[in-house]
Amino acid sequence: MDDKLSEADRLAKMNKEEKAEYLRQKQEQELKNREAAITRRELMAEAKNTLVEKKLPVGLAEVLNYTDAVSCNKSMEAVEKAFQEAVQTTVEERLKGGTPPKKAPSEDGNDLTKQVEDLMMGL
């Protein structure tokens, strides 16, 4: 509301030529904003398709830069690389596994190998 009042005050103080120029600039800015929004939506849709093709989570589309196509591609490459590195690190961690389990002691103090050997010998 305050913005509209201050804009009305500015327009009231302007002459006819200044008003025409101000309105023309305002329309140009609105047009640029609409074009930027359309470009952003188009780039986002294309980025989501590309992420699906590369078998990456579509949620990564939220962190990409949609200023222009070049920026979008660069940010997608960076995000893809970071995601792949994170997956690789996690896989390597899981493949390492923990420490191997210790041999469980038998009730009579003999180890399992000795018990199997005794059974095979008929003891």
trRosetta pair geometry for C-beta under 8 A, 3 or more apart (Angstrom, degrees):
i j d omega theta_ij theta_ji phi_ij phi_ji
1 4 5.9 -55 -154 34 31 109
1 5 6.6 28 150 -16 64 106
2 5 5.6 -55 -148 38 35 111
2 6 6.2 30 156 -16 68 106
3 6 5.9 -56 -145 40 29 106
3 7 6.1 30 154 -19 64 108
4 7 5.6 -54 -144 38 30 112
4 8 6.2 34 153 -22 64 105
5 8 5.6 -52 -147 35 31 112
5 9 6.5 34 152 -20 63 103
6 9 5.5 -48 -149 34 35 115
6 10 6.5 38 151 -20 64 102
7 10 5.6 -51 -149 35 33 112
7 11 6.3 33 152 -18 65 105
8 11 5.7 -53 -145 38 32 111
8 12 6.3 36 153 -24 64 105
9 12 5.7 -54 -148 32 30 113
9 13 6.6 23 156 -14 63 108
10 13 6.0 -64 -154 38 31 107
10 14 6.6 31 151 -27 66 108
10 22 7.5 173 130 -146 115 159
11 14 5.7 -56 -149 28 35 114
11 19 5.8 68 -151 -117 83 102
11 22 7.0 -156 -99 90 79 152
14 18 3.7 -135 -165 98 108 121
14 19 4.7 145 107 -58 126 75
14 22 6.4 -75 -113 -9 173 141
15 18 5.1 90 50 14 68 106
15 19 7.1 -128 97 -8 32 92
16 19 5.8 -55 -149 34 28 112
16 20 6.5 28 154 -19 63 106
17 20 5.7 -53 -149 35 32 112
17 21 6.4 30 154 -16 65 107
18 21 5.7 -55 -146 39 32 110
18 22 6.1 34 154 -21 66 108
19 22 5.6 -55 -144 37 29 112
19 23 6.2 26 158 -16 65 108
20 23 6.0 -57 -146 39 27 108
20 24 6.3 29 154 -21 63 108
21 24 5.7 -54 -146 35 30 112
21 25 6.4 28 156 -17 65 106
22 25 5.9 -57 -150 37 28 109
22 26 6.3 30 152 -21 64 108
23 26 5.5 -53 -145 36 32 115
23 27 6.4 34 155 -19 65 104
24 27 5.9 -55 -150 36 30 110
24 28 6.4 32 151 -20 63 106
25 28 5.6 -52 -148 35 33 114
25 29 6.4 33 154 -19 65 104
26 29 5.8 -53 -150 35 31 111
26 30 6.5 31 152 -18 64 105
27 30 5.6 -53 -147 37 33 111
27 31 6.3 35 153 -20 65 106
28 31 5.6 -55 -149 37 30 113
28 32 6.4 32 152 -19 65 105
29 32 5.6 -51 -147 35 33 112
29 33 6.3 35 153 -20 64 105
30 33 5.6 -53 -149 35 32 113
30 34 6.5 32 153 -18 65 104
31 34 5.8 -53 -148 36 31 110
31 35 6.3 31 154 -18 65 107
32 35 5.7 -55 -146 38 31 111
32 36 6.2 33 154 -21 65 106
33 36 5.7 -54 -147 35 29 112
33 37 6.4 30 153 -20 63 105
34 37 5.7 -55 -150 35 32 111
34 38 6.4 31 153 -18 66 105
35 38 5.7 -54 -147 37 32 110
35 39 6.2 34 153 -19 66 106
36 39 5.6 -53 -145 37 30 112
36 40 6.2 35 153 -23 64 106
37 40 5.6 -52 -148 34 30 114
37 41 6.5 30 154 -18 64 104
38 41 5.8 -54 -150 35 32 109
38 42 6.3 29 153 -16 66 107
39 42 5.8 -57 -147 39 30 110
39 43 6.1 27 157 -16 67 110
39 66 7.3 153 120 160 83 96
39 68 7.3 -27 163 -110 137 53
40 43 5.9 -58 -143 40 27 108
40 44 6.1 28 157 -21 64 109
40 66 4.4 84 -133 132 77 137
41 44 5.7 -56 -146 36 28 112
41 45 6.4 29 156 -19 64 105
42 45 5.9 -54 -149 35 30 110
42 46 6.4 26 154 -14 64 108
43 46 5.7 -56 -146 41 32 110
43 47 6.0 35 154 -23 66 108
43 64 7.9 -147 139 118 107 127
43 66 4.6 153 87 -143 135 95
43 68 7.9 -177 -83 -173 150 17
43 69 6.5 -151 -108 -93 113 60
43 72 4.8 -134 -172 -88 125 160
44 47 5.5 -52 -143 36 30 113
44 48 6.4 33 156 -21 63 103
44 61 5.9 92 -158 172 80 120
44 64 7.6 161 -108 68 69 123
44 66 5.9 -19 -56 -99 85 143
45 48 5.9 -52 -150 33 30 111
45 49 6.7 30 151 -17 62 104
46 49 5.7 -53 -152 35 34 112
46 50 6.3 33 151 -19 66 106
46 72 7.8 66 82 141 113 149
47 50 5.6 -55 -147 38 32 112
47 51 6.3 35 153 -21 66 105
47 61 5.0 134 112 -128 114 98
47 64 5.4 -147 -158 50 159 169
47 66 7.7 -99 -18 -91 144 98
47 72 6.0 -116 -73 -178 120 115
47 76 6.0 -151 -137 -87 101 127
48 51 5.6 -51 -146 35 32 113
48 52 6.5 33 154 -19 64 103
48 58 5.3 37 -146 -147 91 101
48 61 4.9 -10 -78 -77 79 154
49 52 5.8 -55 -152 35 31 111
49 53 6.4 32 151 -19 65 106
50 53 5.6 -53 -148 36 33 113
50 54 6.3 19 157 -7 66 110
50 76 6.6 13 105 -165 140 152
51 54 5.9 -64 -144 47 29 102
51 56 4.5 -90 -162 73 82 102
51 57 7.0 -45 169 85 125 30
51 58 5.4 138 100 -104 134 52
51 60 5.9 173 -127 61 141 110
51 61 6.0 -112 -10 -58 152 94
51 76 7.6 -127 -68 -146 87 111
52 55 7.4 28 -179 -79 33 34
52 56 7.8 -92 -62 51 20 65
52 58 6.3 15 -65 -79 86 100
54 80 6.6 -43 146 -124 157 127
56 60 5.8 -38 144 23 115 145
56 80 6.3 -92 -77 -114 157 83
56 83 6.1 78 -141 106 116 161
57 60 5.3 112 81 -18 84 96
57 83 7.7 -158 25 -144 97 145
58 61 5.8 -18 177 -5 61 116
59 62 6.1 -26 -180 5 59 113
60 63 6.1 -58 -168 34 57 105
60 64 7.2 69 141 -40 74 97
60 79 5.3 140 -179 157 119 135
60 80 8.0 101 150 -73 158 58
60 83 6.5 -39 -99 -65 146 145
61 64 5.8 -43 -157 8 44 120
63 75 7.5 -156 122 167 74 118
63 79 6.0 141 89 -105 115 135
64 72 5.8 49 161 -145 120 72
64 75 4.6 134 -148 110 69 126
64 76 5.7 15 -119 -69 126 74
64 79 6.5 -78 -82 -12 81 149
65 71 4.4 -86 112 151 119 107
65 72 6.1 -140 84 -85 66 47
65 74 7.4 -19 51 72 124 93
65 75 4.1 151 17 -38 93 151
66 71 7.4 165 -116 95 3 111
66 72 5.6 42 -109 -88 49 108
67 71 4.4 21 52 52 103 159
67 72 7.5 -163 43 -44 59 77
68 71 5.1 91 52 14 71 104
68 72 6.9 -131 98 -9 34 94
69 72 5.5 -57 -146 36 30 115
69 73 6.3 29 157 -19 66 105
70 73 5.9 -55 -149 35 29 108
70 74 6.4 26 154 -16 64 107
71 74 5.8 -55 -146 38 31 110
71 75 6.2 25 158 -15 66 109
72 75 6.1 -59 -146 40 26 106
72 76 6.2 28 154 -22 63 109
73 76 5.6 -55 -145 35 30 112
73 77 6.4 31 155 -20 64 104
74 77 5.8 -54 -151 34 31 111
74 78 6.5 28 152 -16 64 107
75 78 5.6 -53 -147 38 35 112
75 79 6.2 33 155 -18 68 107
76 79 5.8 -55 -143 39 30 108
76 80 6.1 33 156 -22 65 108
77 80 5.7 -54 -144 36 28 112
77 81 6.3 28 156 -19 63 107
78 81 5.9 -55 -148 36 28 110
78 82 6.3 25 155 -15 64 109
79 82 5.8 -56 -146 40 31 110
79 83 6.1 31 155 -21 66 109
80 83 5.8 -57 -146 37 28 111
80 84 6.2 26 157 -18 64 108
81 84 5.9 -57 -146 37 28 109
81 85 6.4 27 155 -18 63 108
82 85 5.8 -55 -148 37 30 111
82 86 6.4 30 154 -20 64 107
83 86 5.7 -56 -150 35 30 112
83 87 6.4 29 153 -18 65 106
84 87 5.7 -53 -147 37 32 111
84 88 6.2 34 153 -20 65 107
85 88 5.6 -54 -145 37 31 113
85 89 6.3 33 156 -20 65 105
86 89 5.8 -52 -147 35 30 112
86 90 6.4 28 155 -17 63 107
87 90 5.8 -58 -150 38 30 110
87 91 6.3 31 153 -20 66 106
88 91 5.8 -54 -146 36 30 111
88 92 6.3 29 156 -17 64 107
89 92 5.9 -57 -149 37 29 110
89 93 6.4 32 153 -21 64 106
90 93 5.6 -54 -149 34 32 113
90 94 6.4 25 156 -15 65 107
91 94 5.9 -60 -150 39 30 107
91 95 6.2 27 155 -19 66 109
92 95 5.7 -56 -143 38 31 109
92 96 6.7 44 154 -34 62 97
93 96 5.9 -46 -158 15 31 116
94 97 7.6 37 166 -65 42 54
103 111 6.2 4 156 -141 147 109
103 112 7.0 -142 -161 8 112 107
104 112 7.8 59 62 -40 83 118
105 109 7.0 -15 -176 -120 106 39
105 111 7.7 -69 -129 -97 52 66
106 109 6.5 -54 73 33 87 11
106 110 5.1 -31 59 68 142 64
106 111 6.4 177 -6 -110 113 20
106 112 6.6 154 -59 -63 116 61
106 115 6.5 143 -96 -42 162 135
110 114 4.5 -116 -176 85 105 130
110 115 5.5 124 115 -56 124 86
110 118 7.8 -6 173 -9 158 140
111 114 5.1 96 59 9 72 103
111 115 7.3 -137 102 -6 38 90
112 115 5.5 -55 -148 36 36 112
112 116 6.3 34 156 -19 69 103
113 116 5.9 -54 -149 36 30 108
113 117 6.3 31 153 -19 64 109
114 117 5.6 -55 -147 38 31 114
114 118 6.3 33 155 -21 65 106
115 118 5.7 -54 -148 36 30 112
115 119 6.4 30 154 -19 64 106
116 119 5.7 -55 -149 36 32 111
116 120 6.4 29 154 -18 65 107
117 120 5.9 -57 -148 37 30 109
117 121 6.3 20 156 -12 65 111
118 121 5.9 -63 -146 42 29 106
118 123 4.3 -81 -166 66 84 114
119 122 7.7 41 180 -73 30 24
119 123 7.4 -85 -66 52 24 71
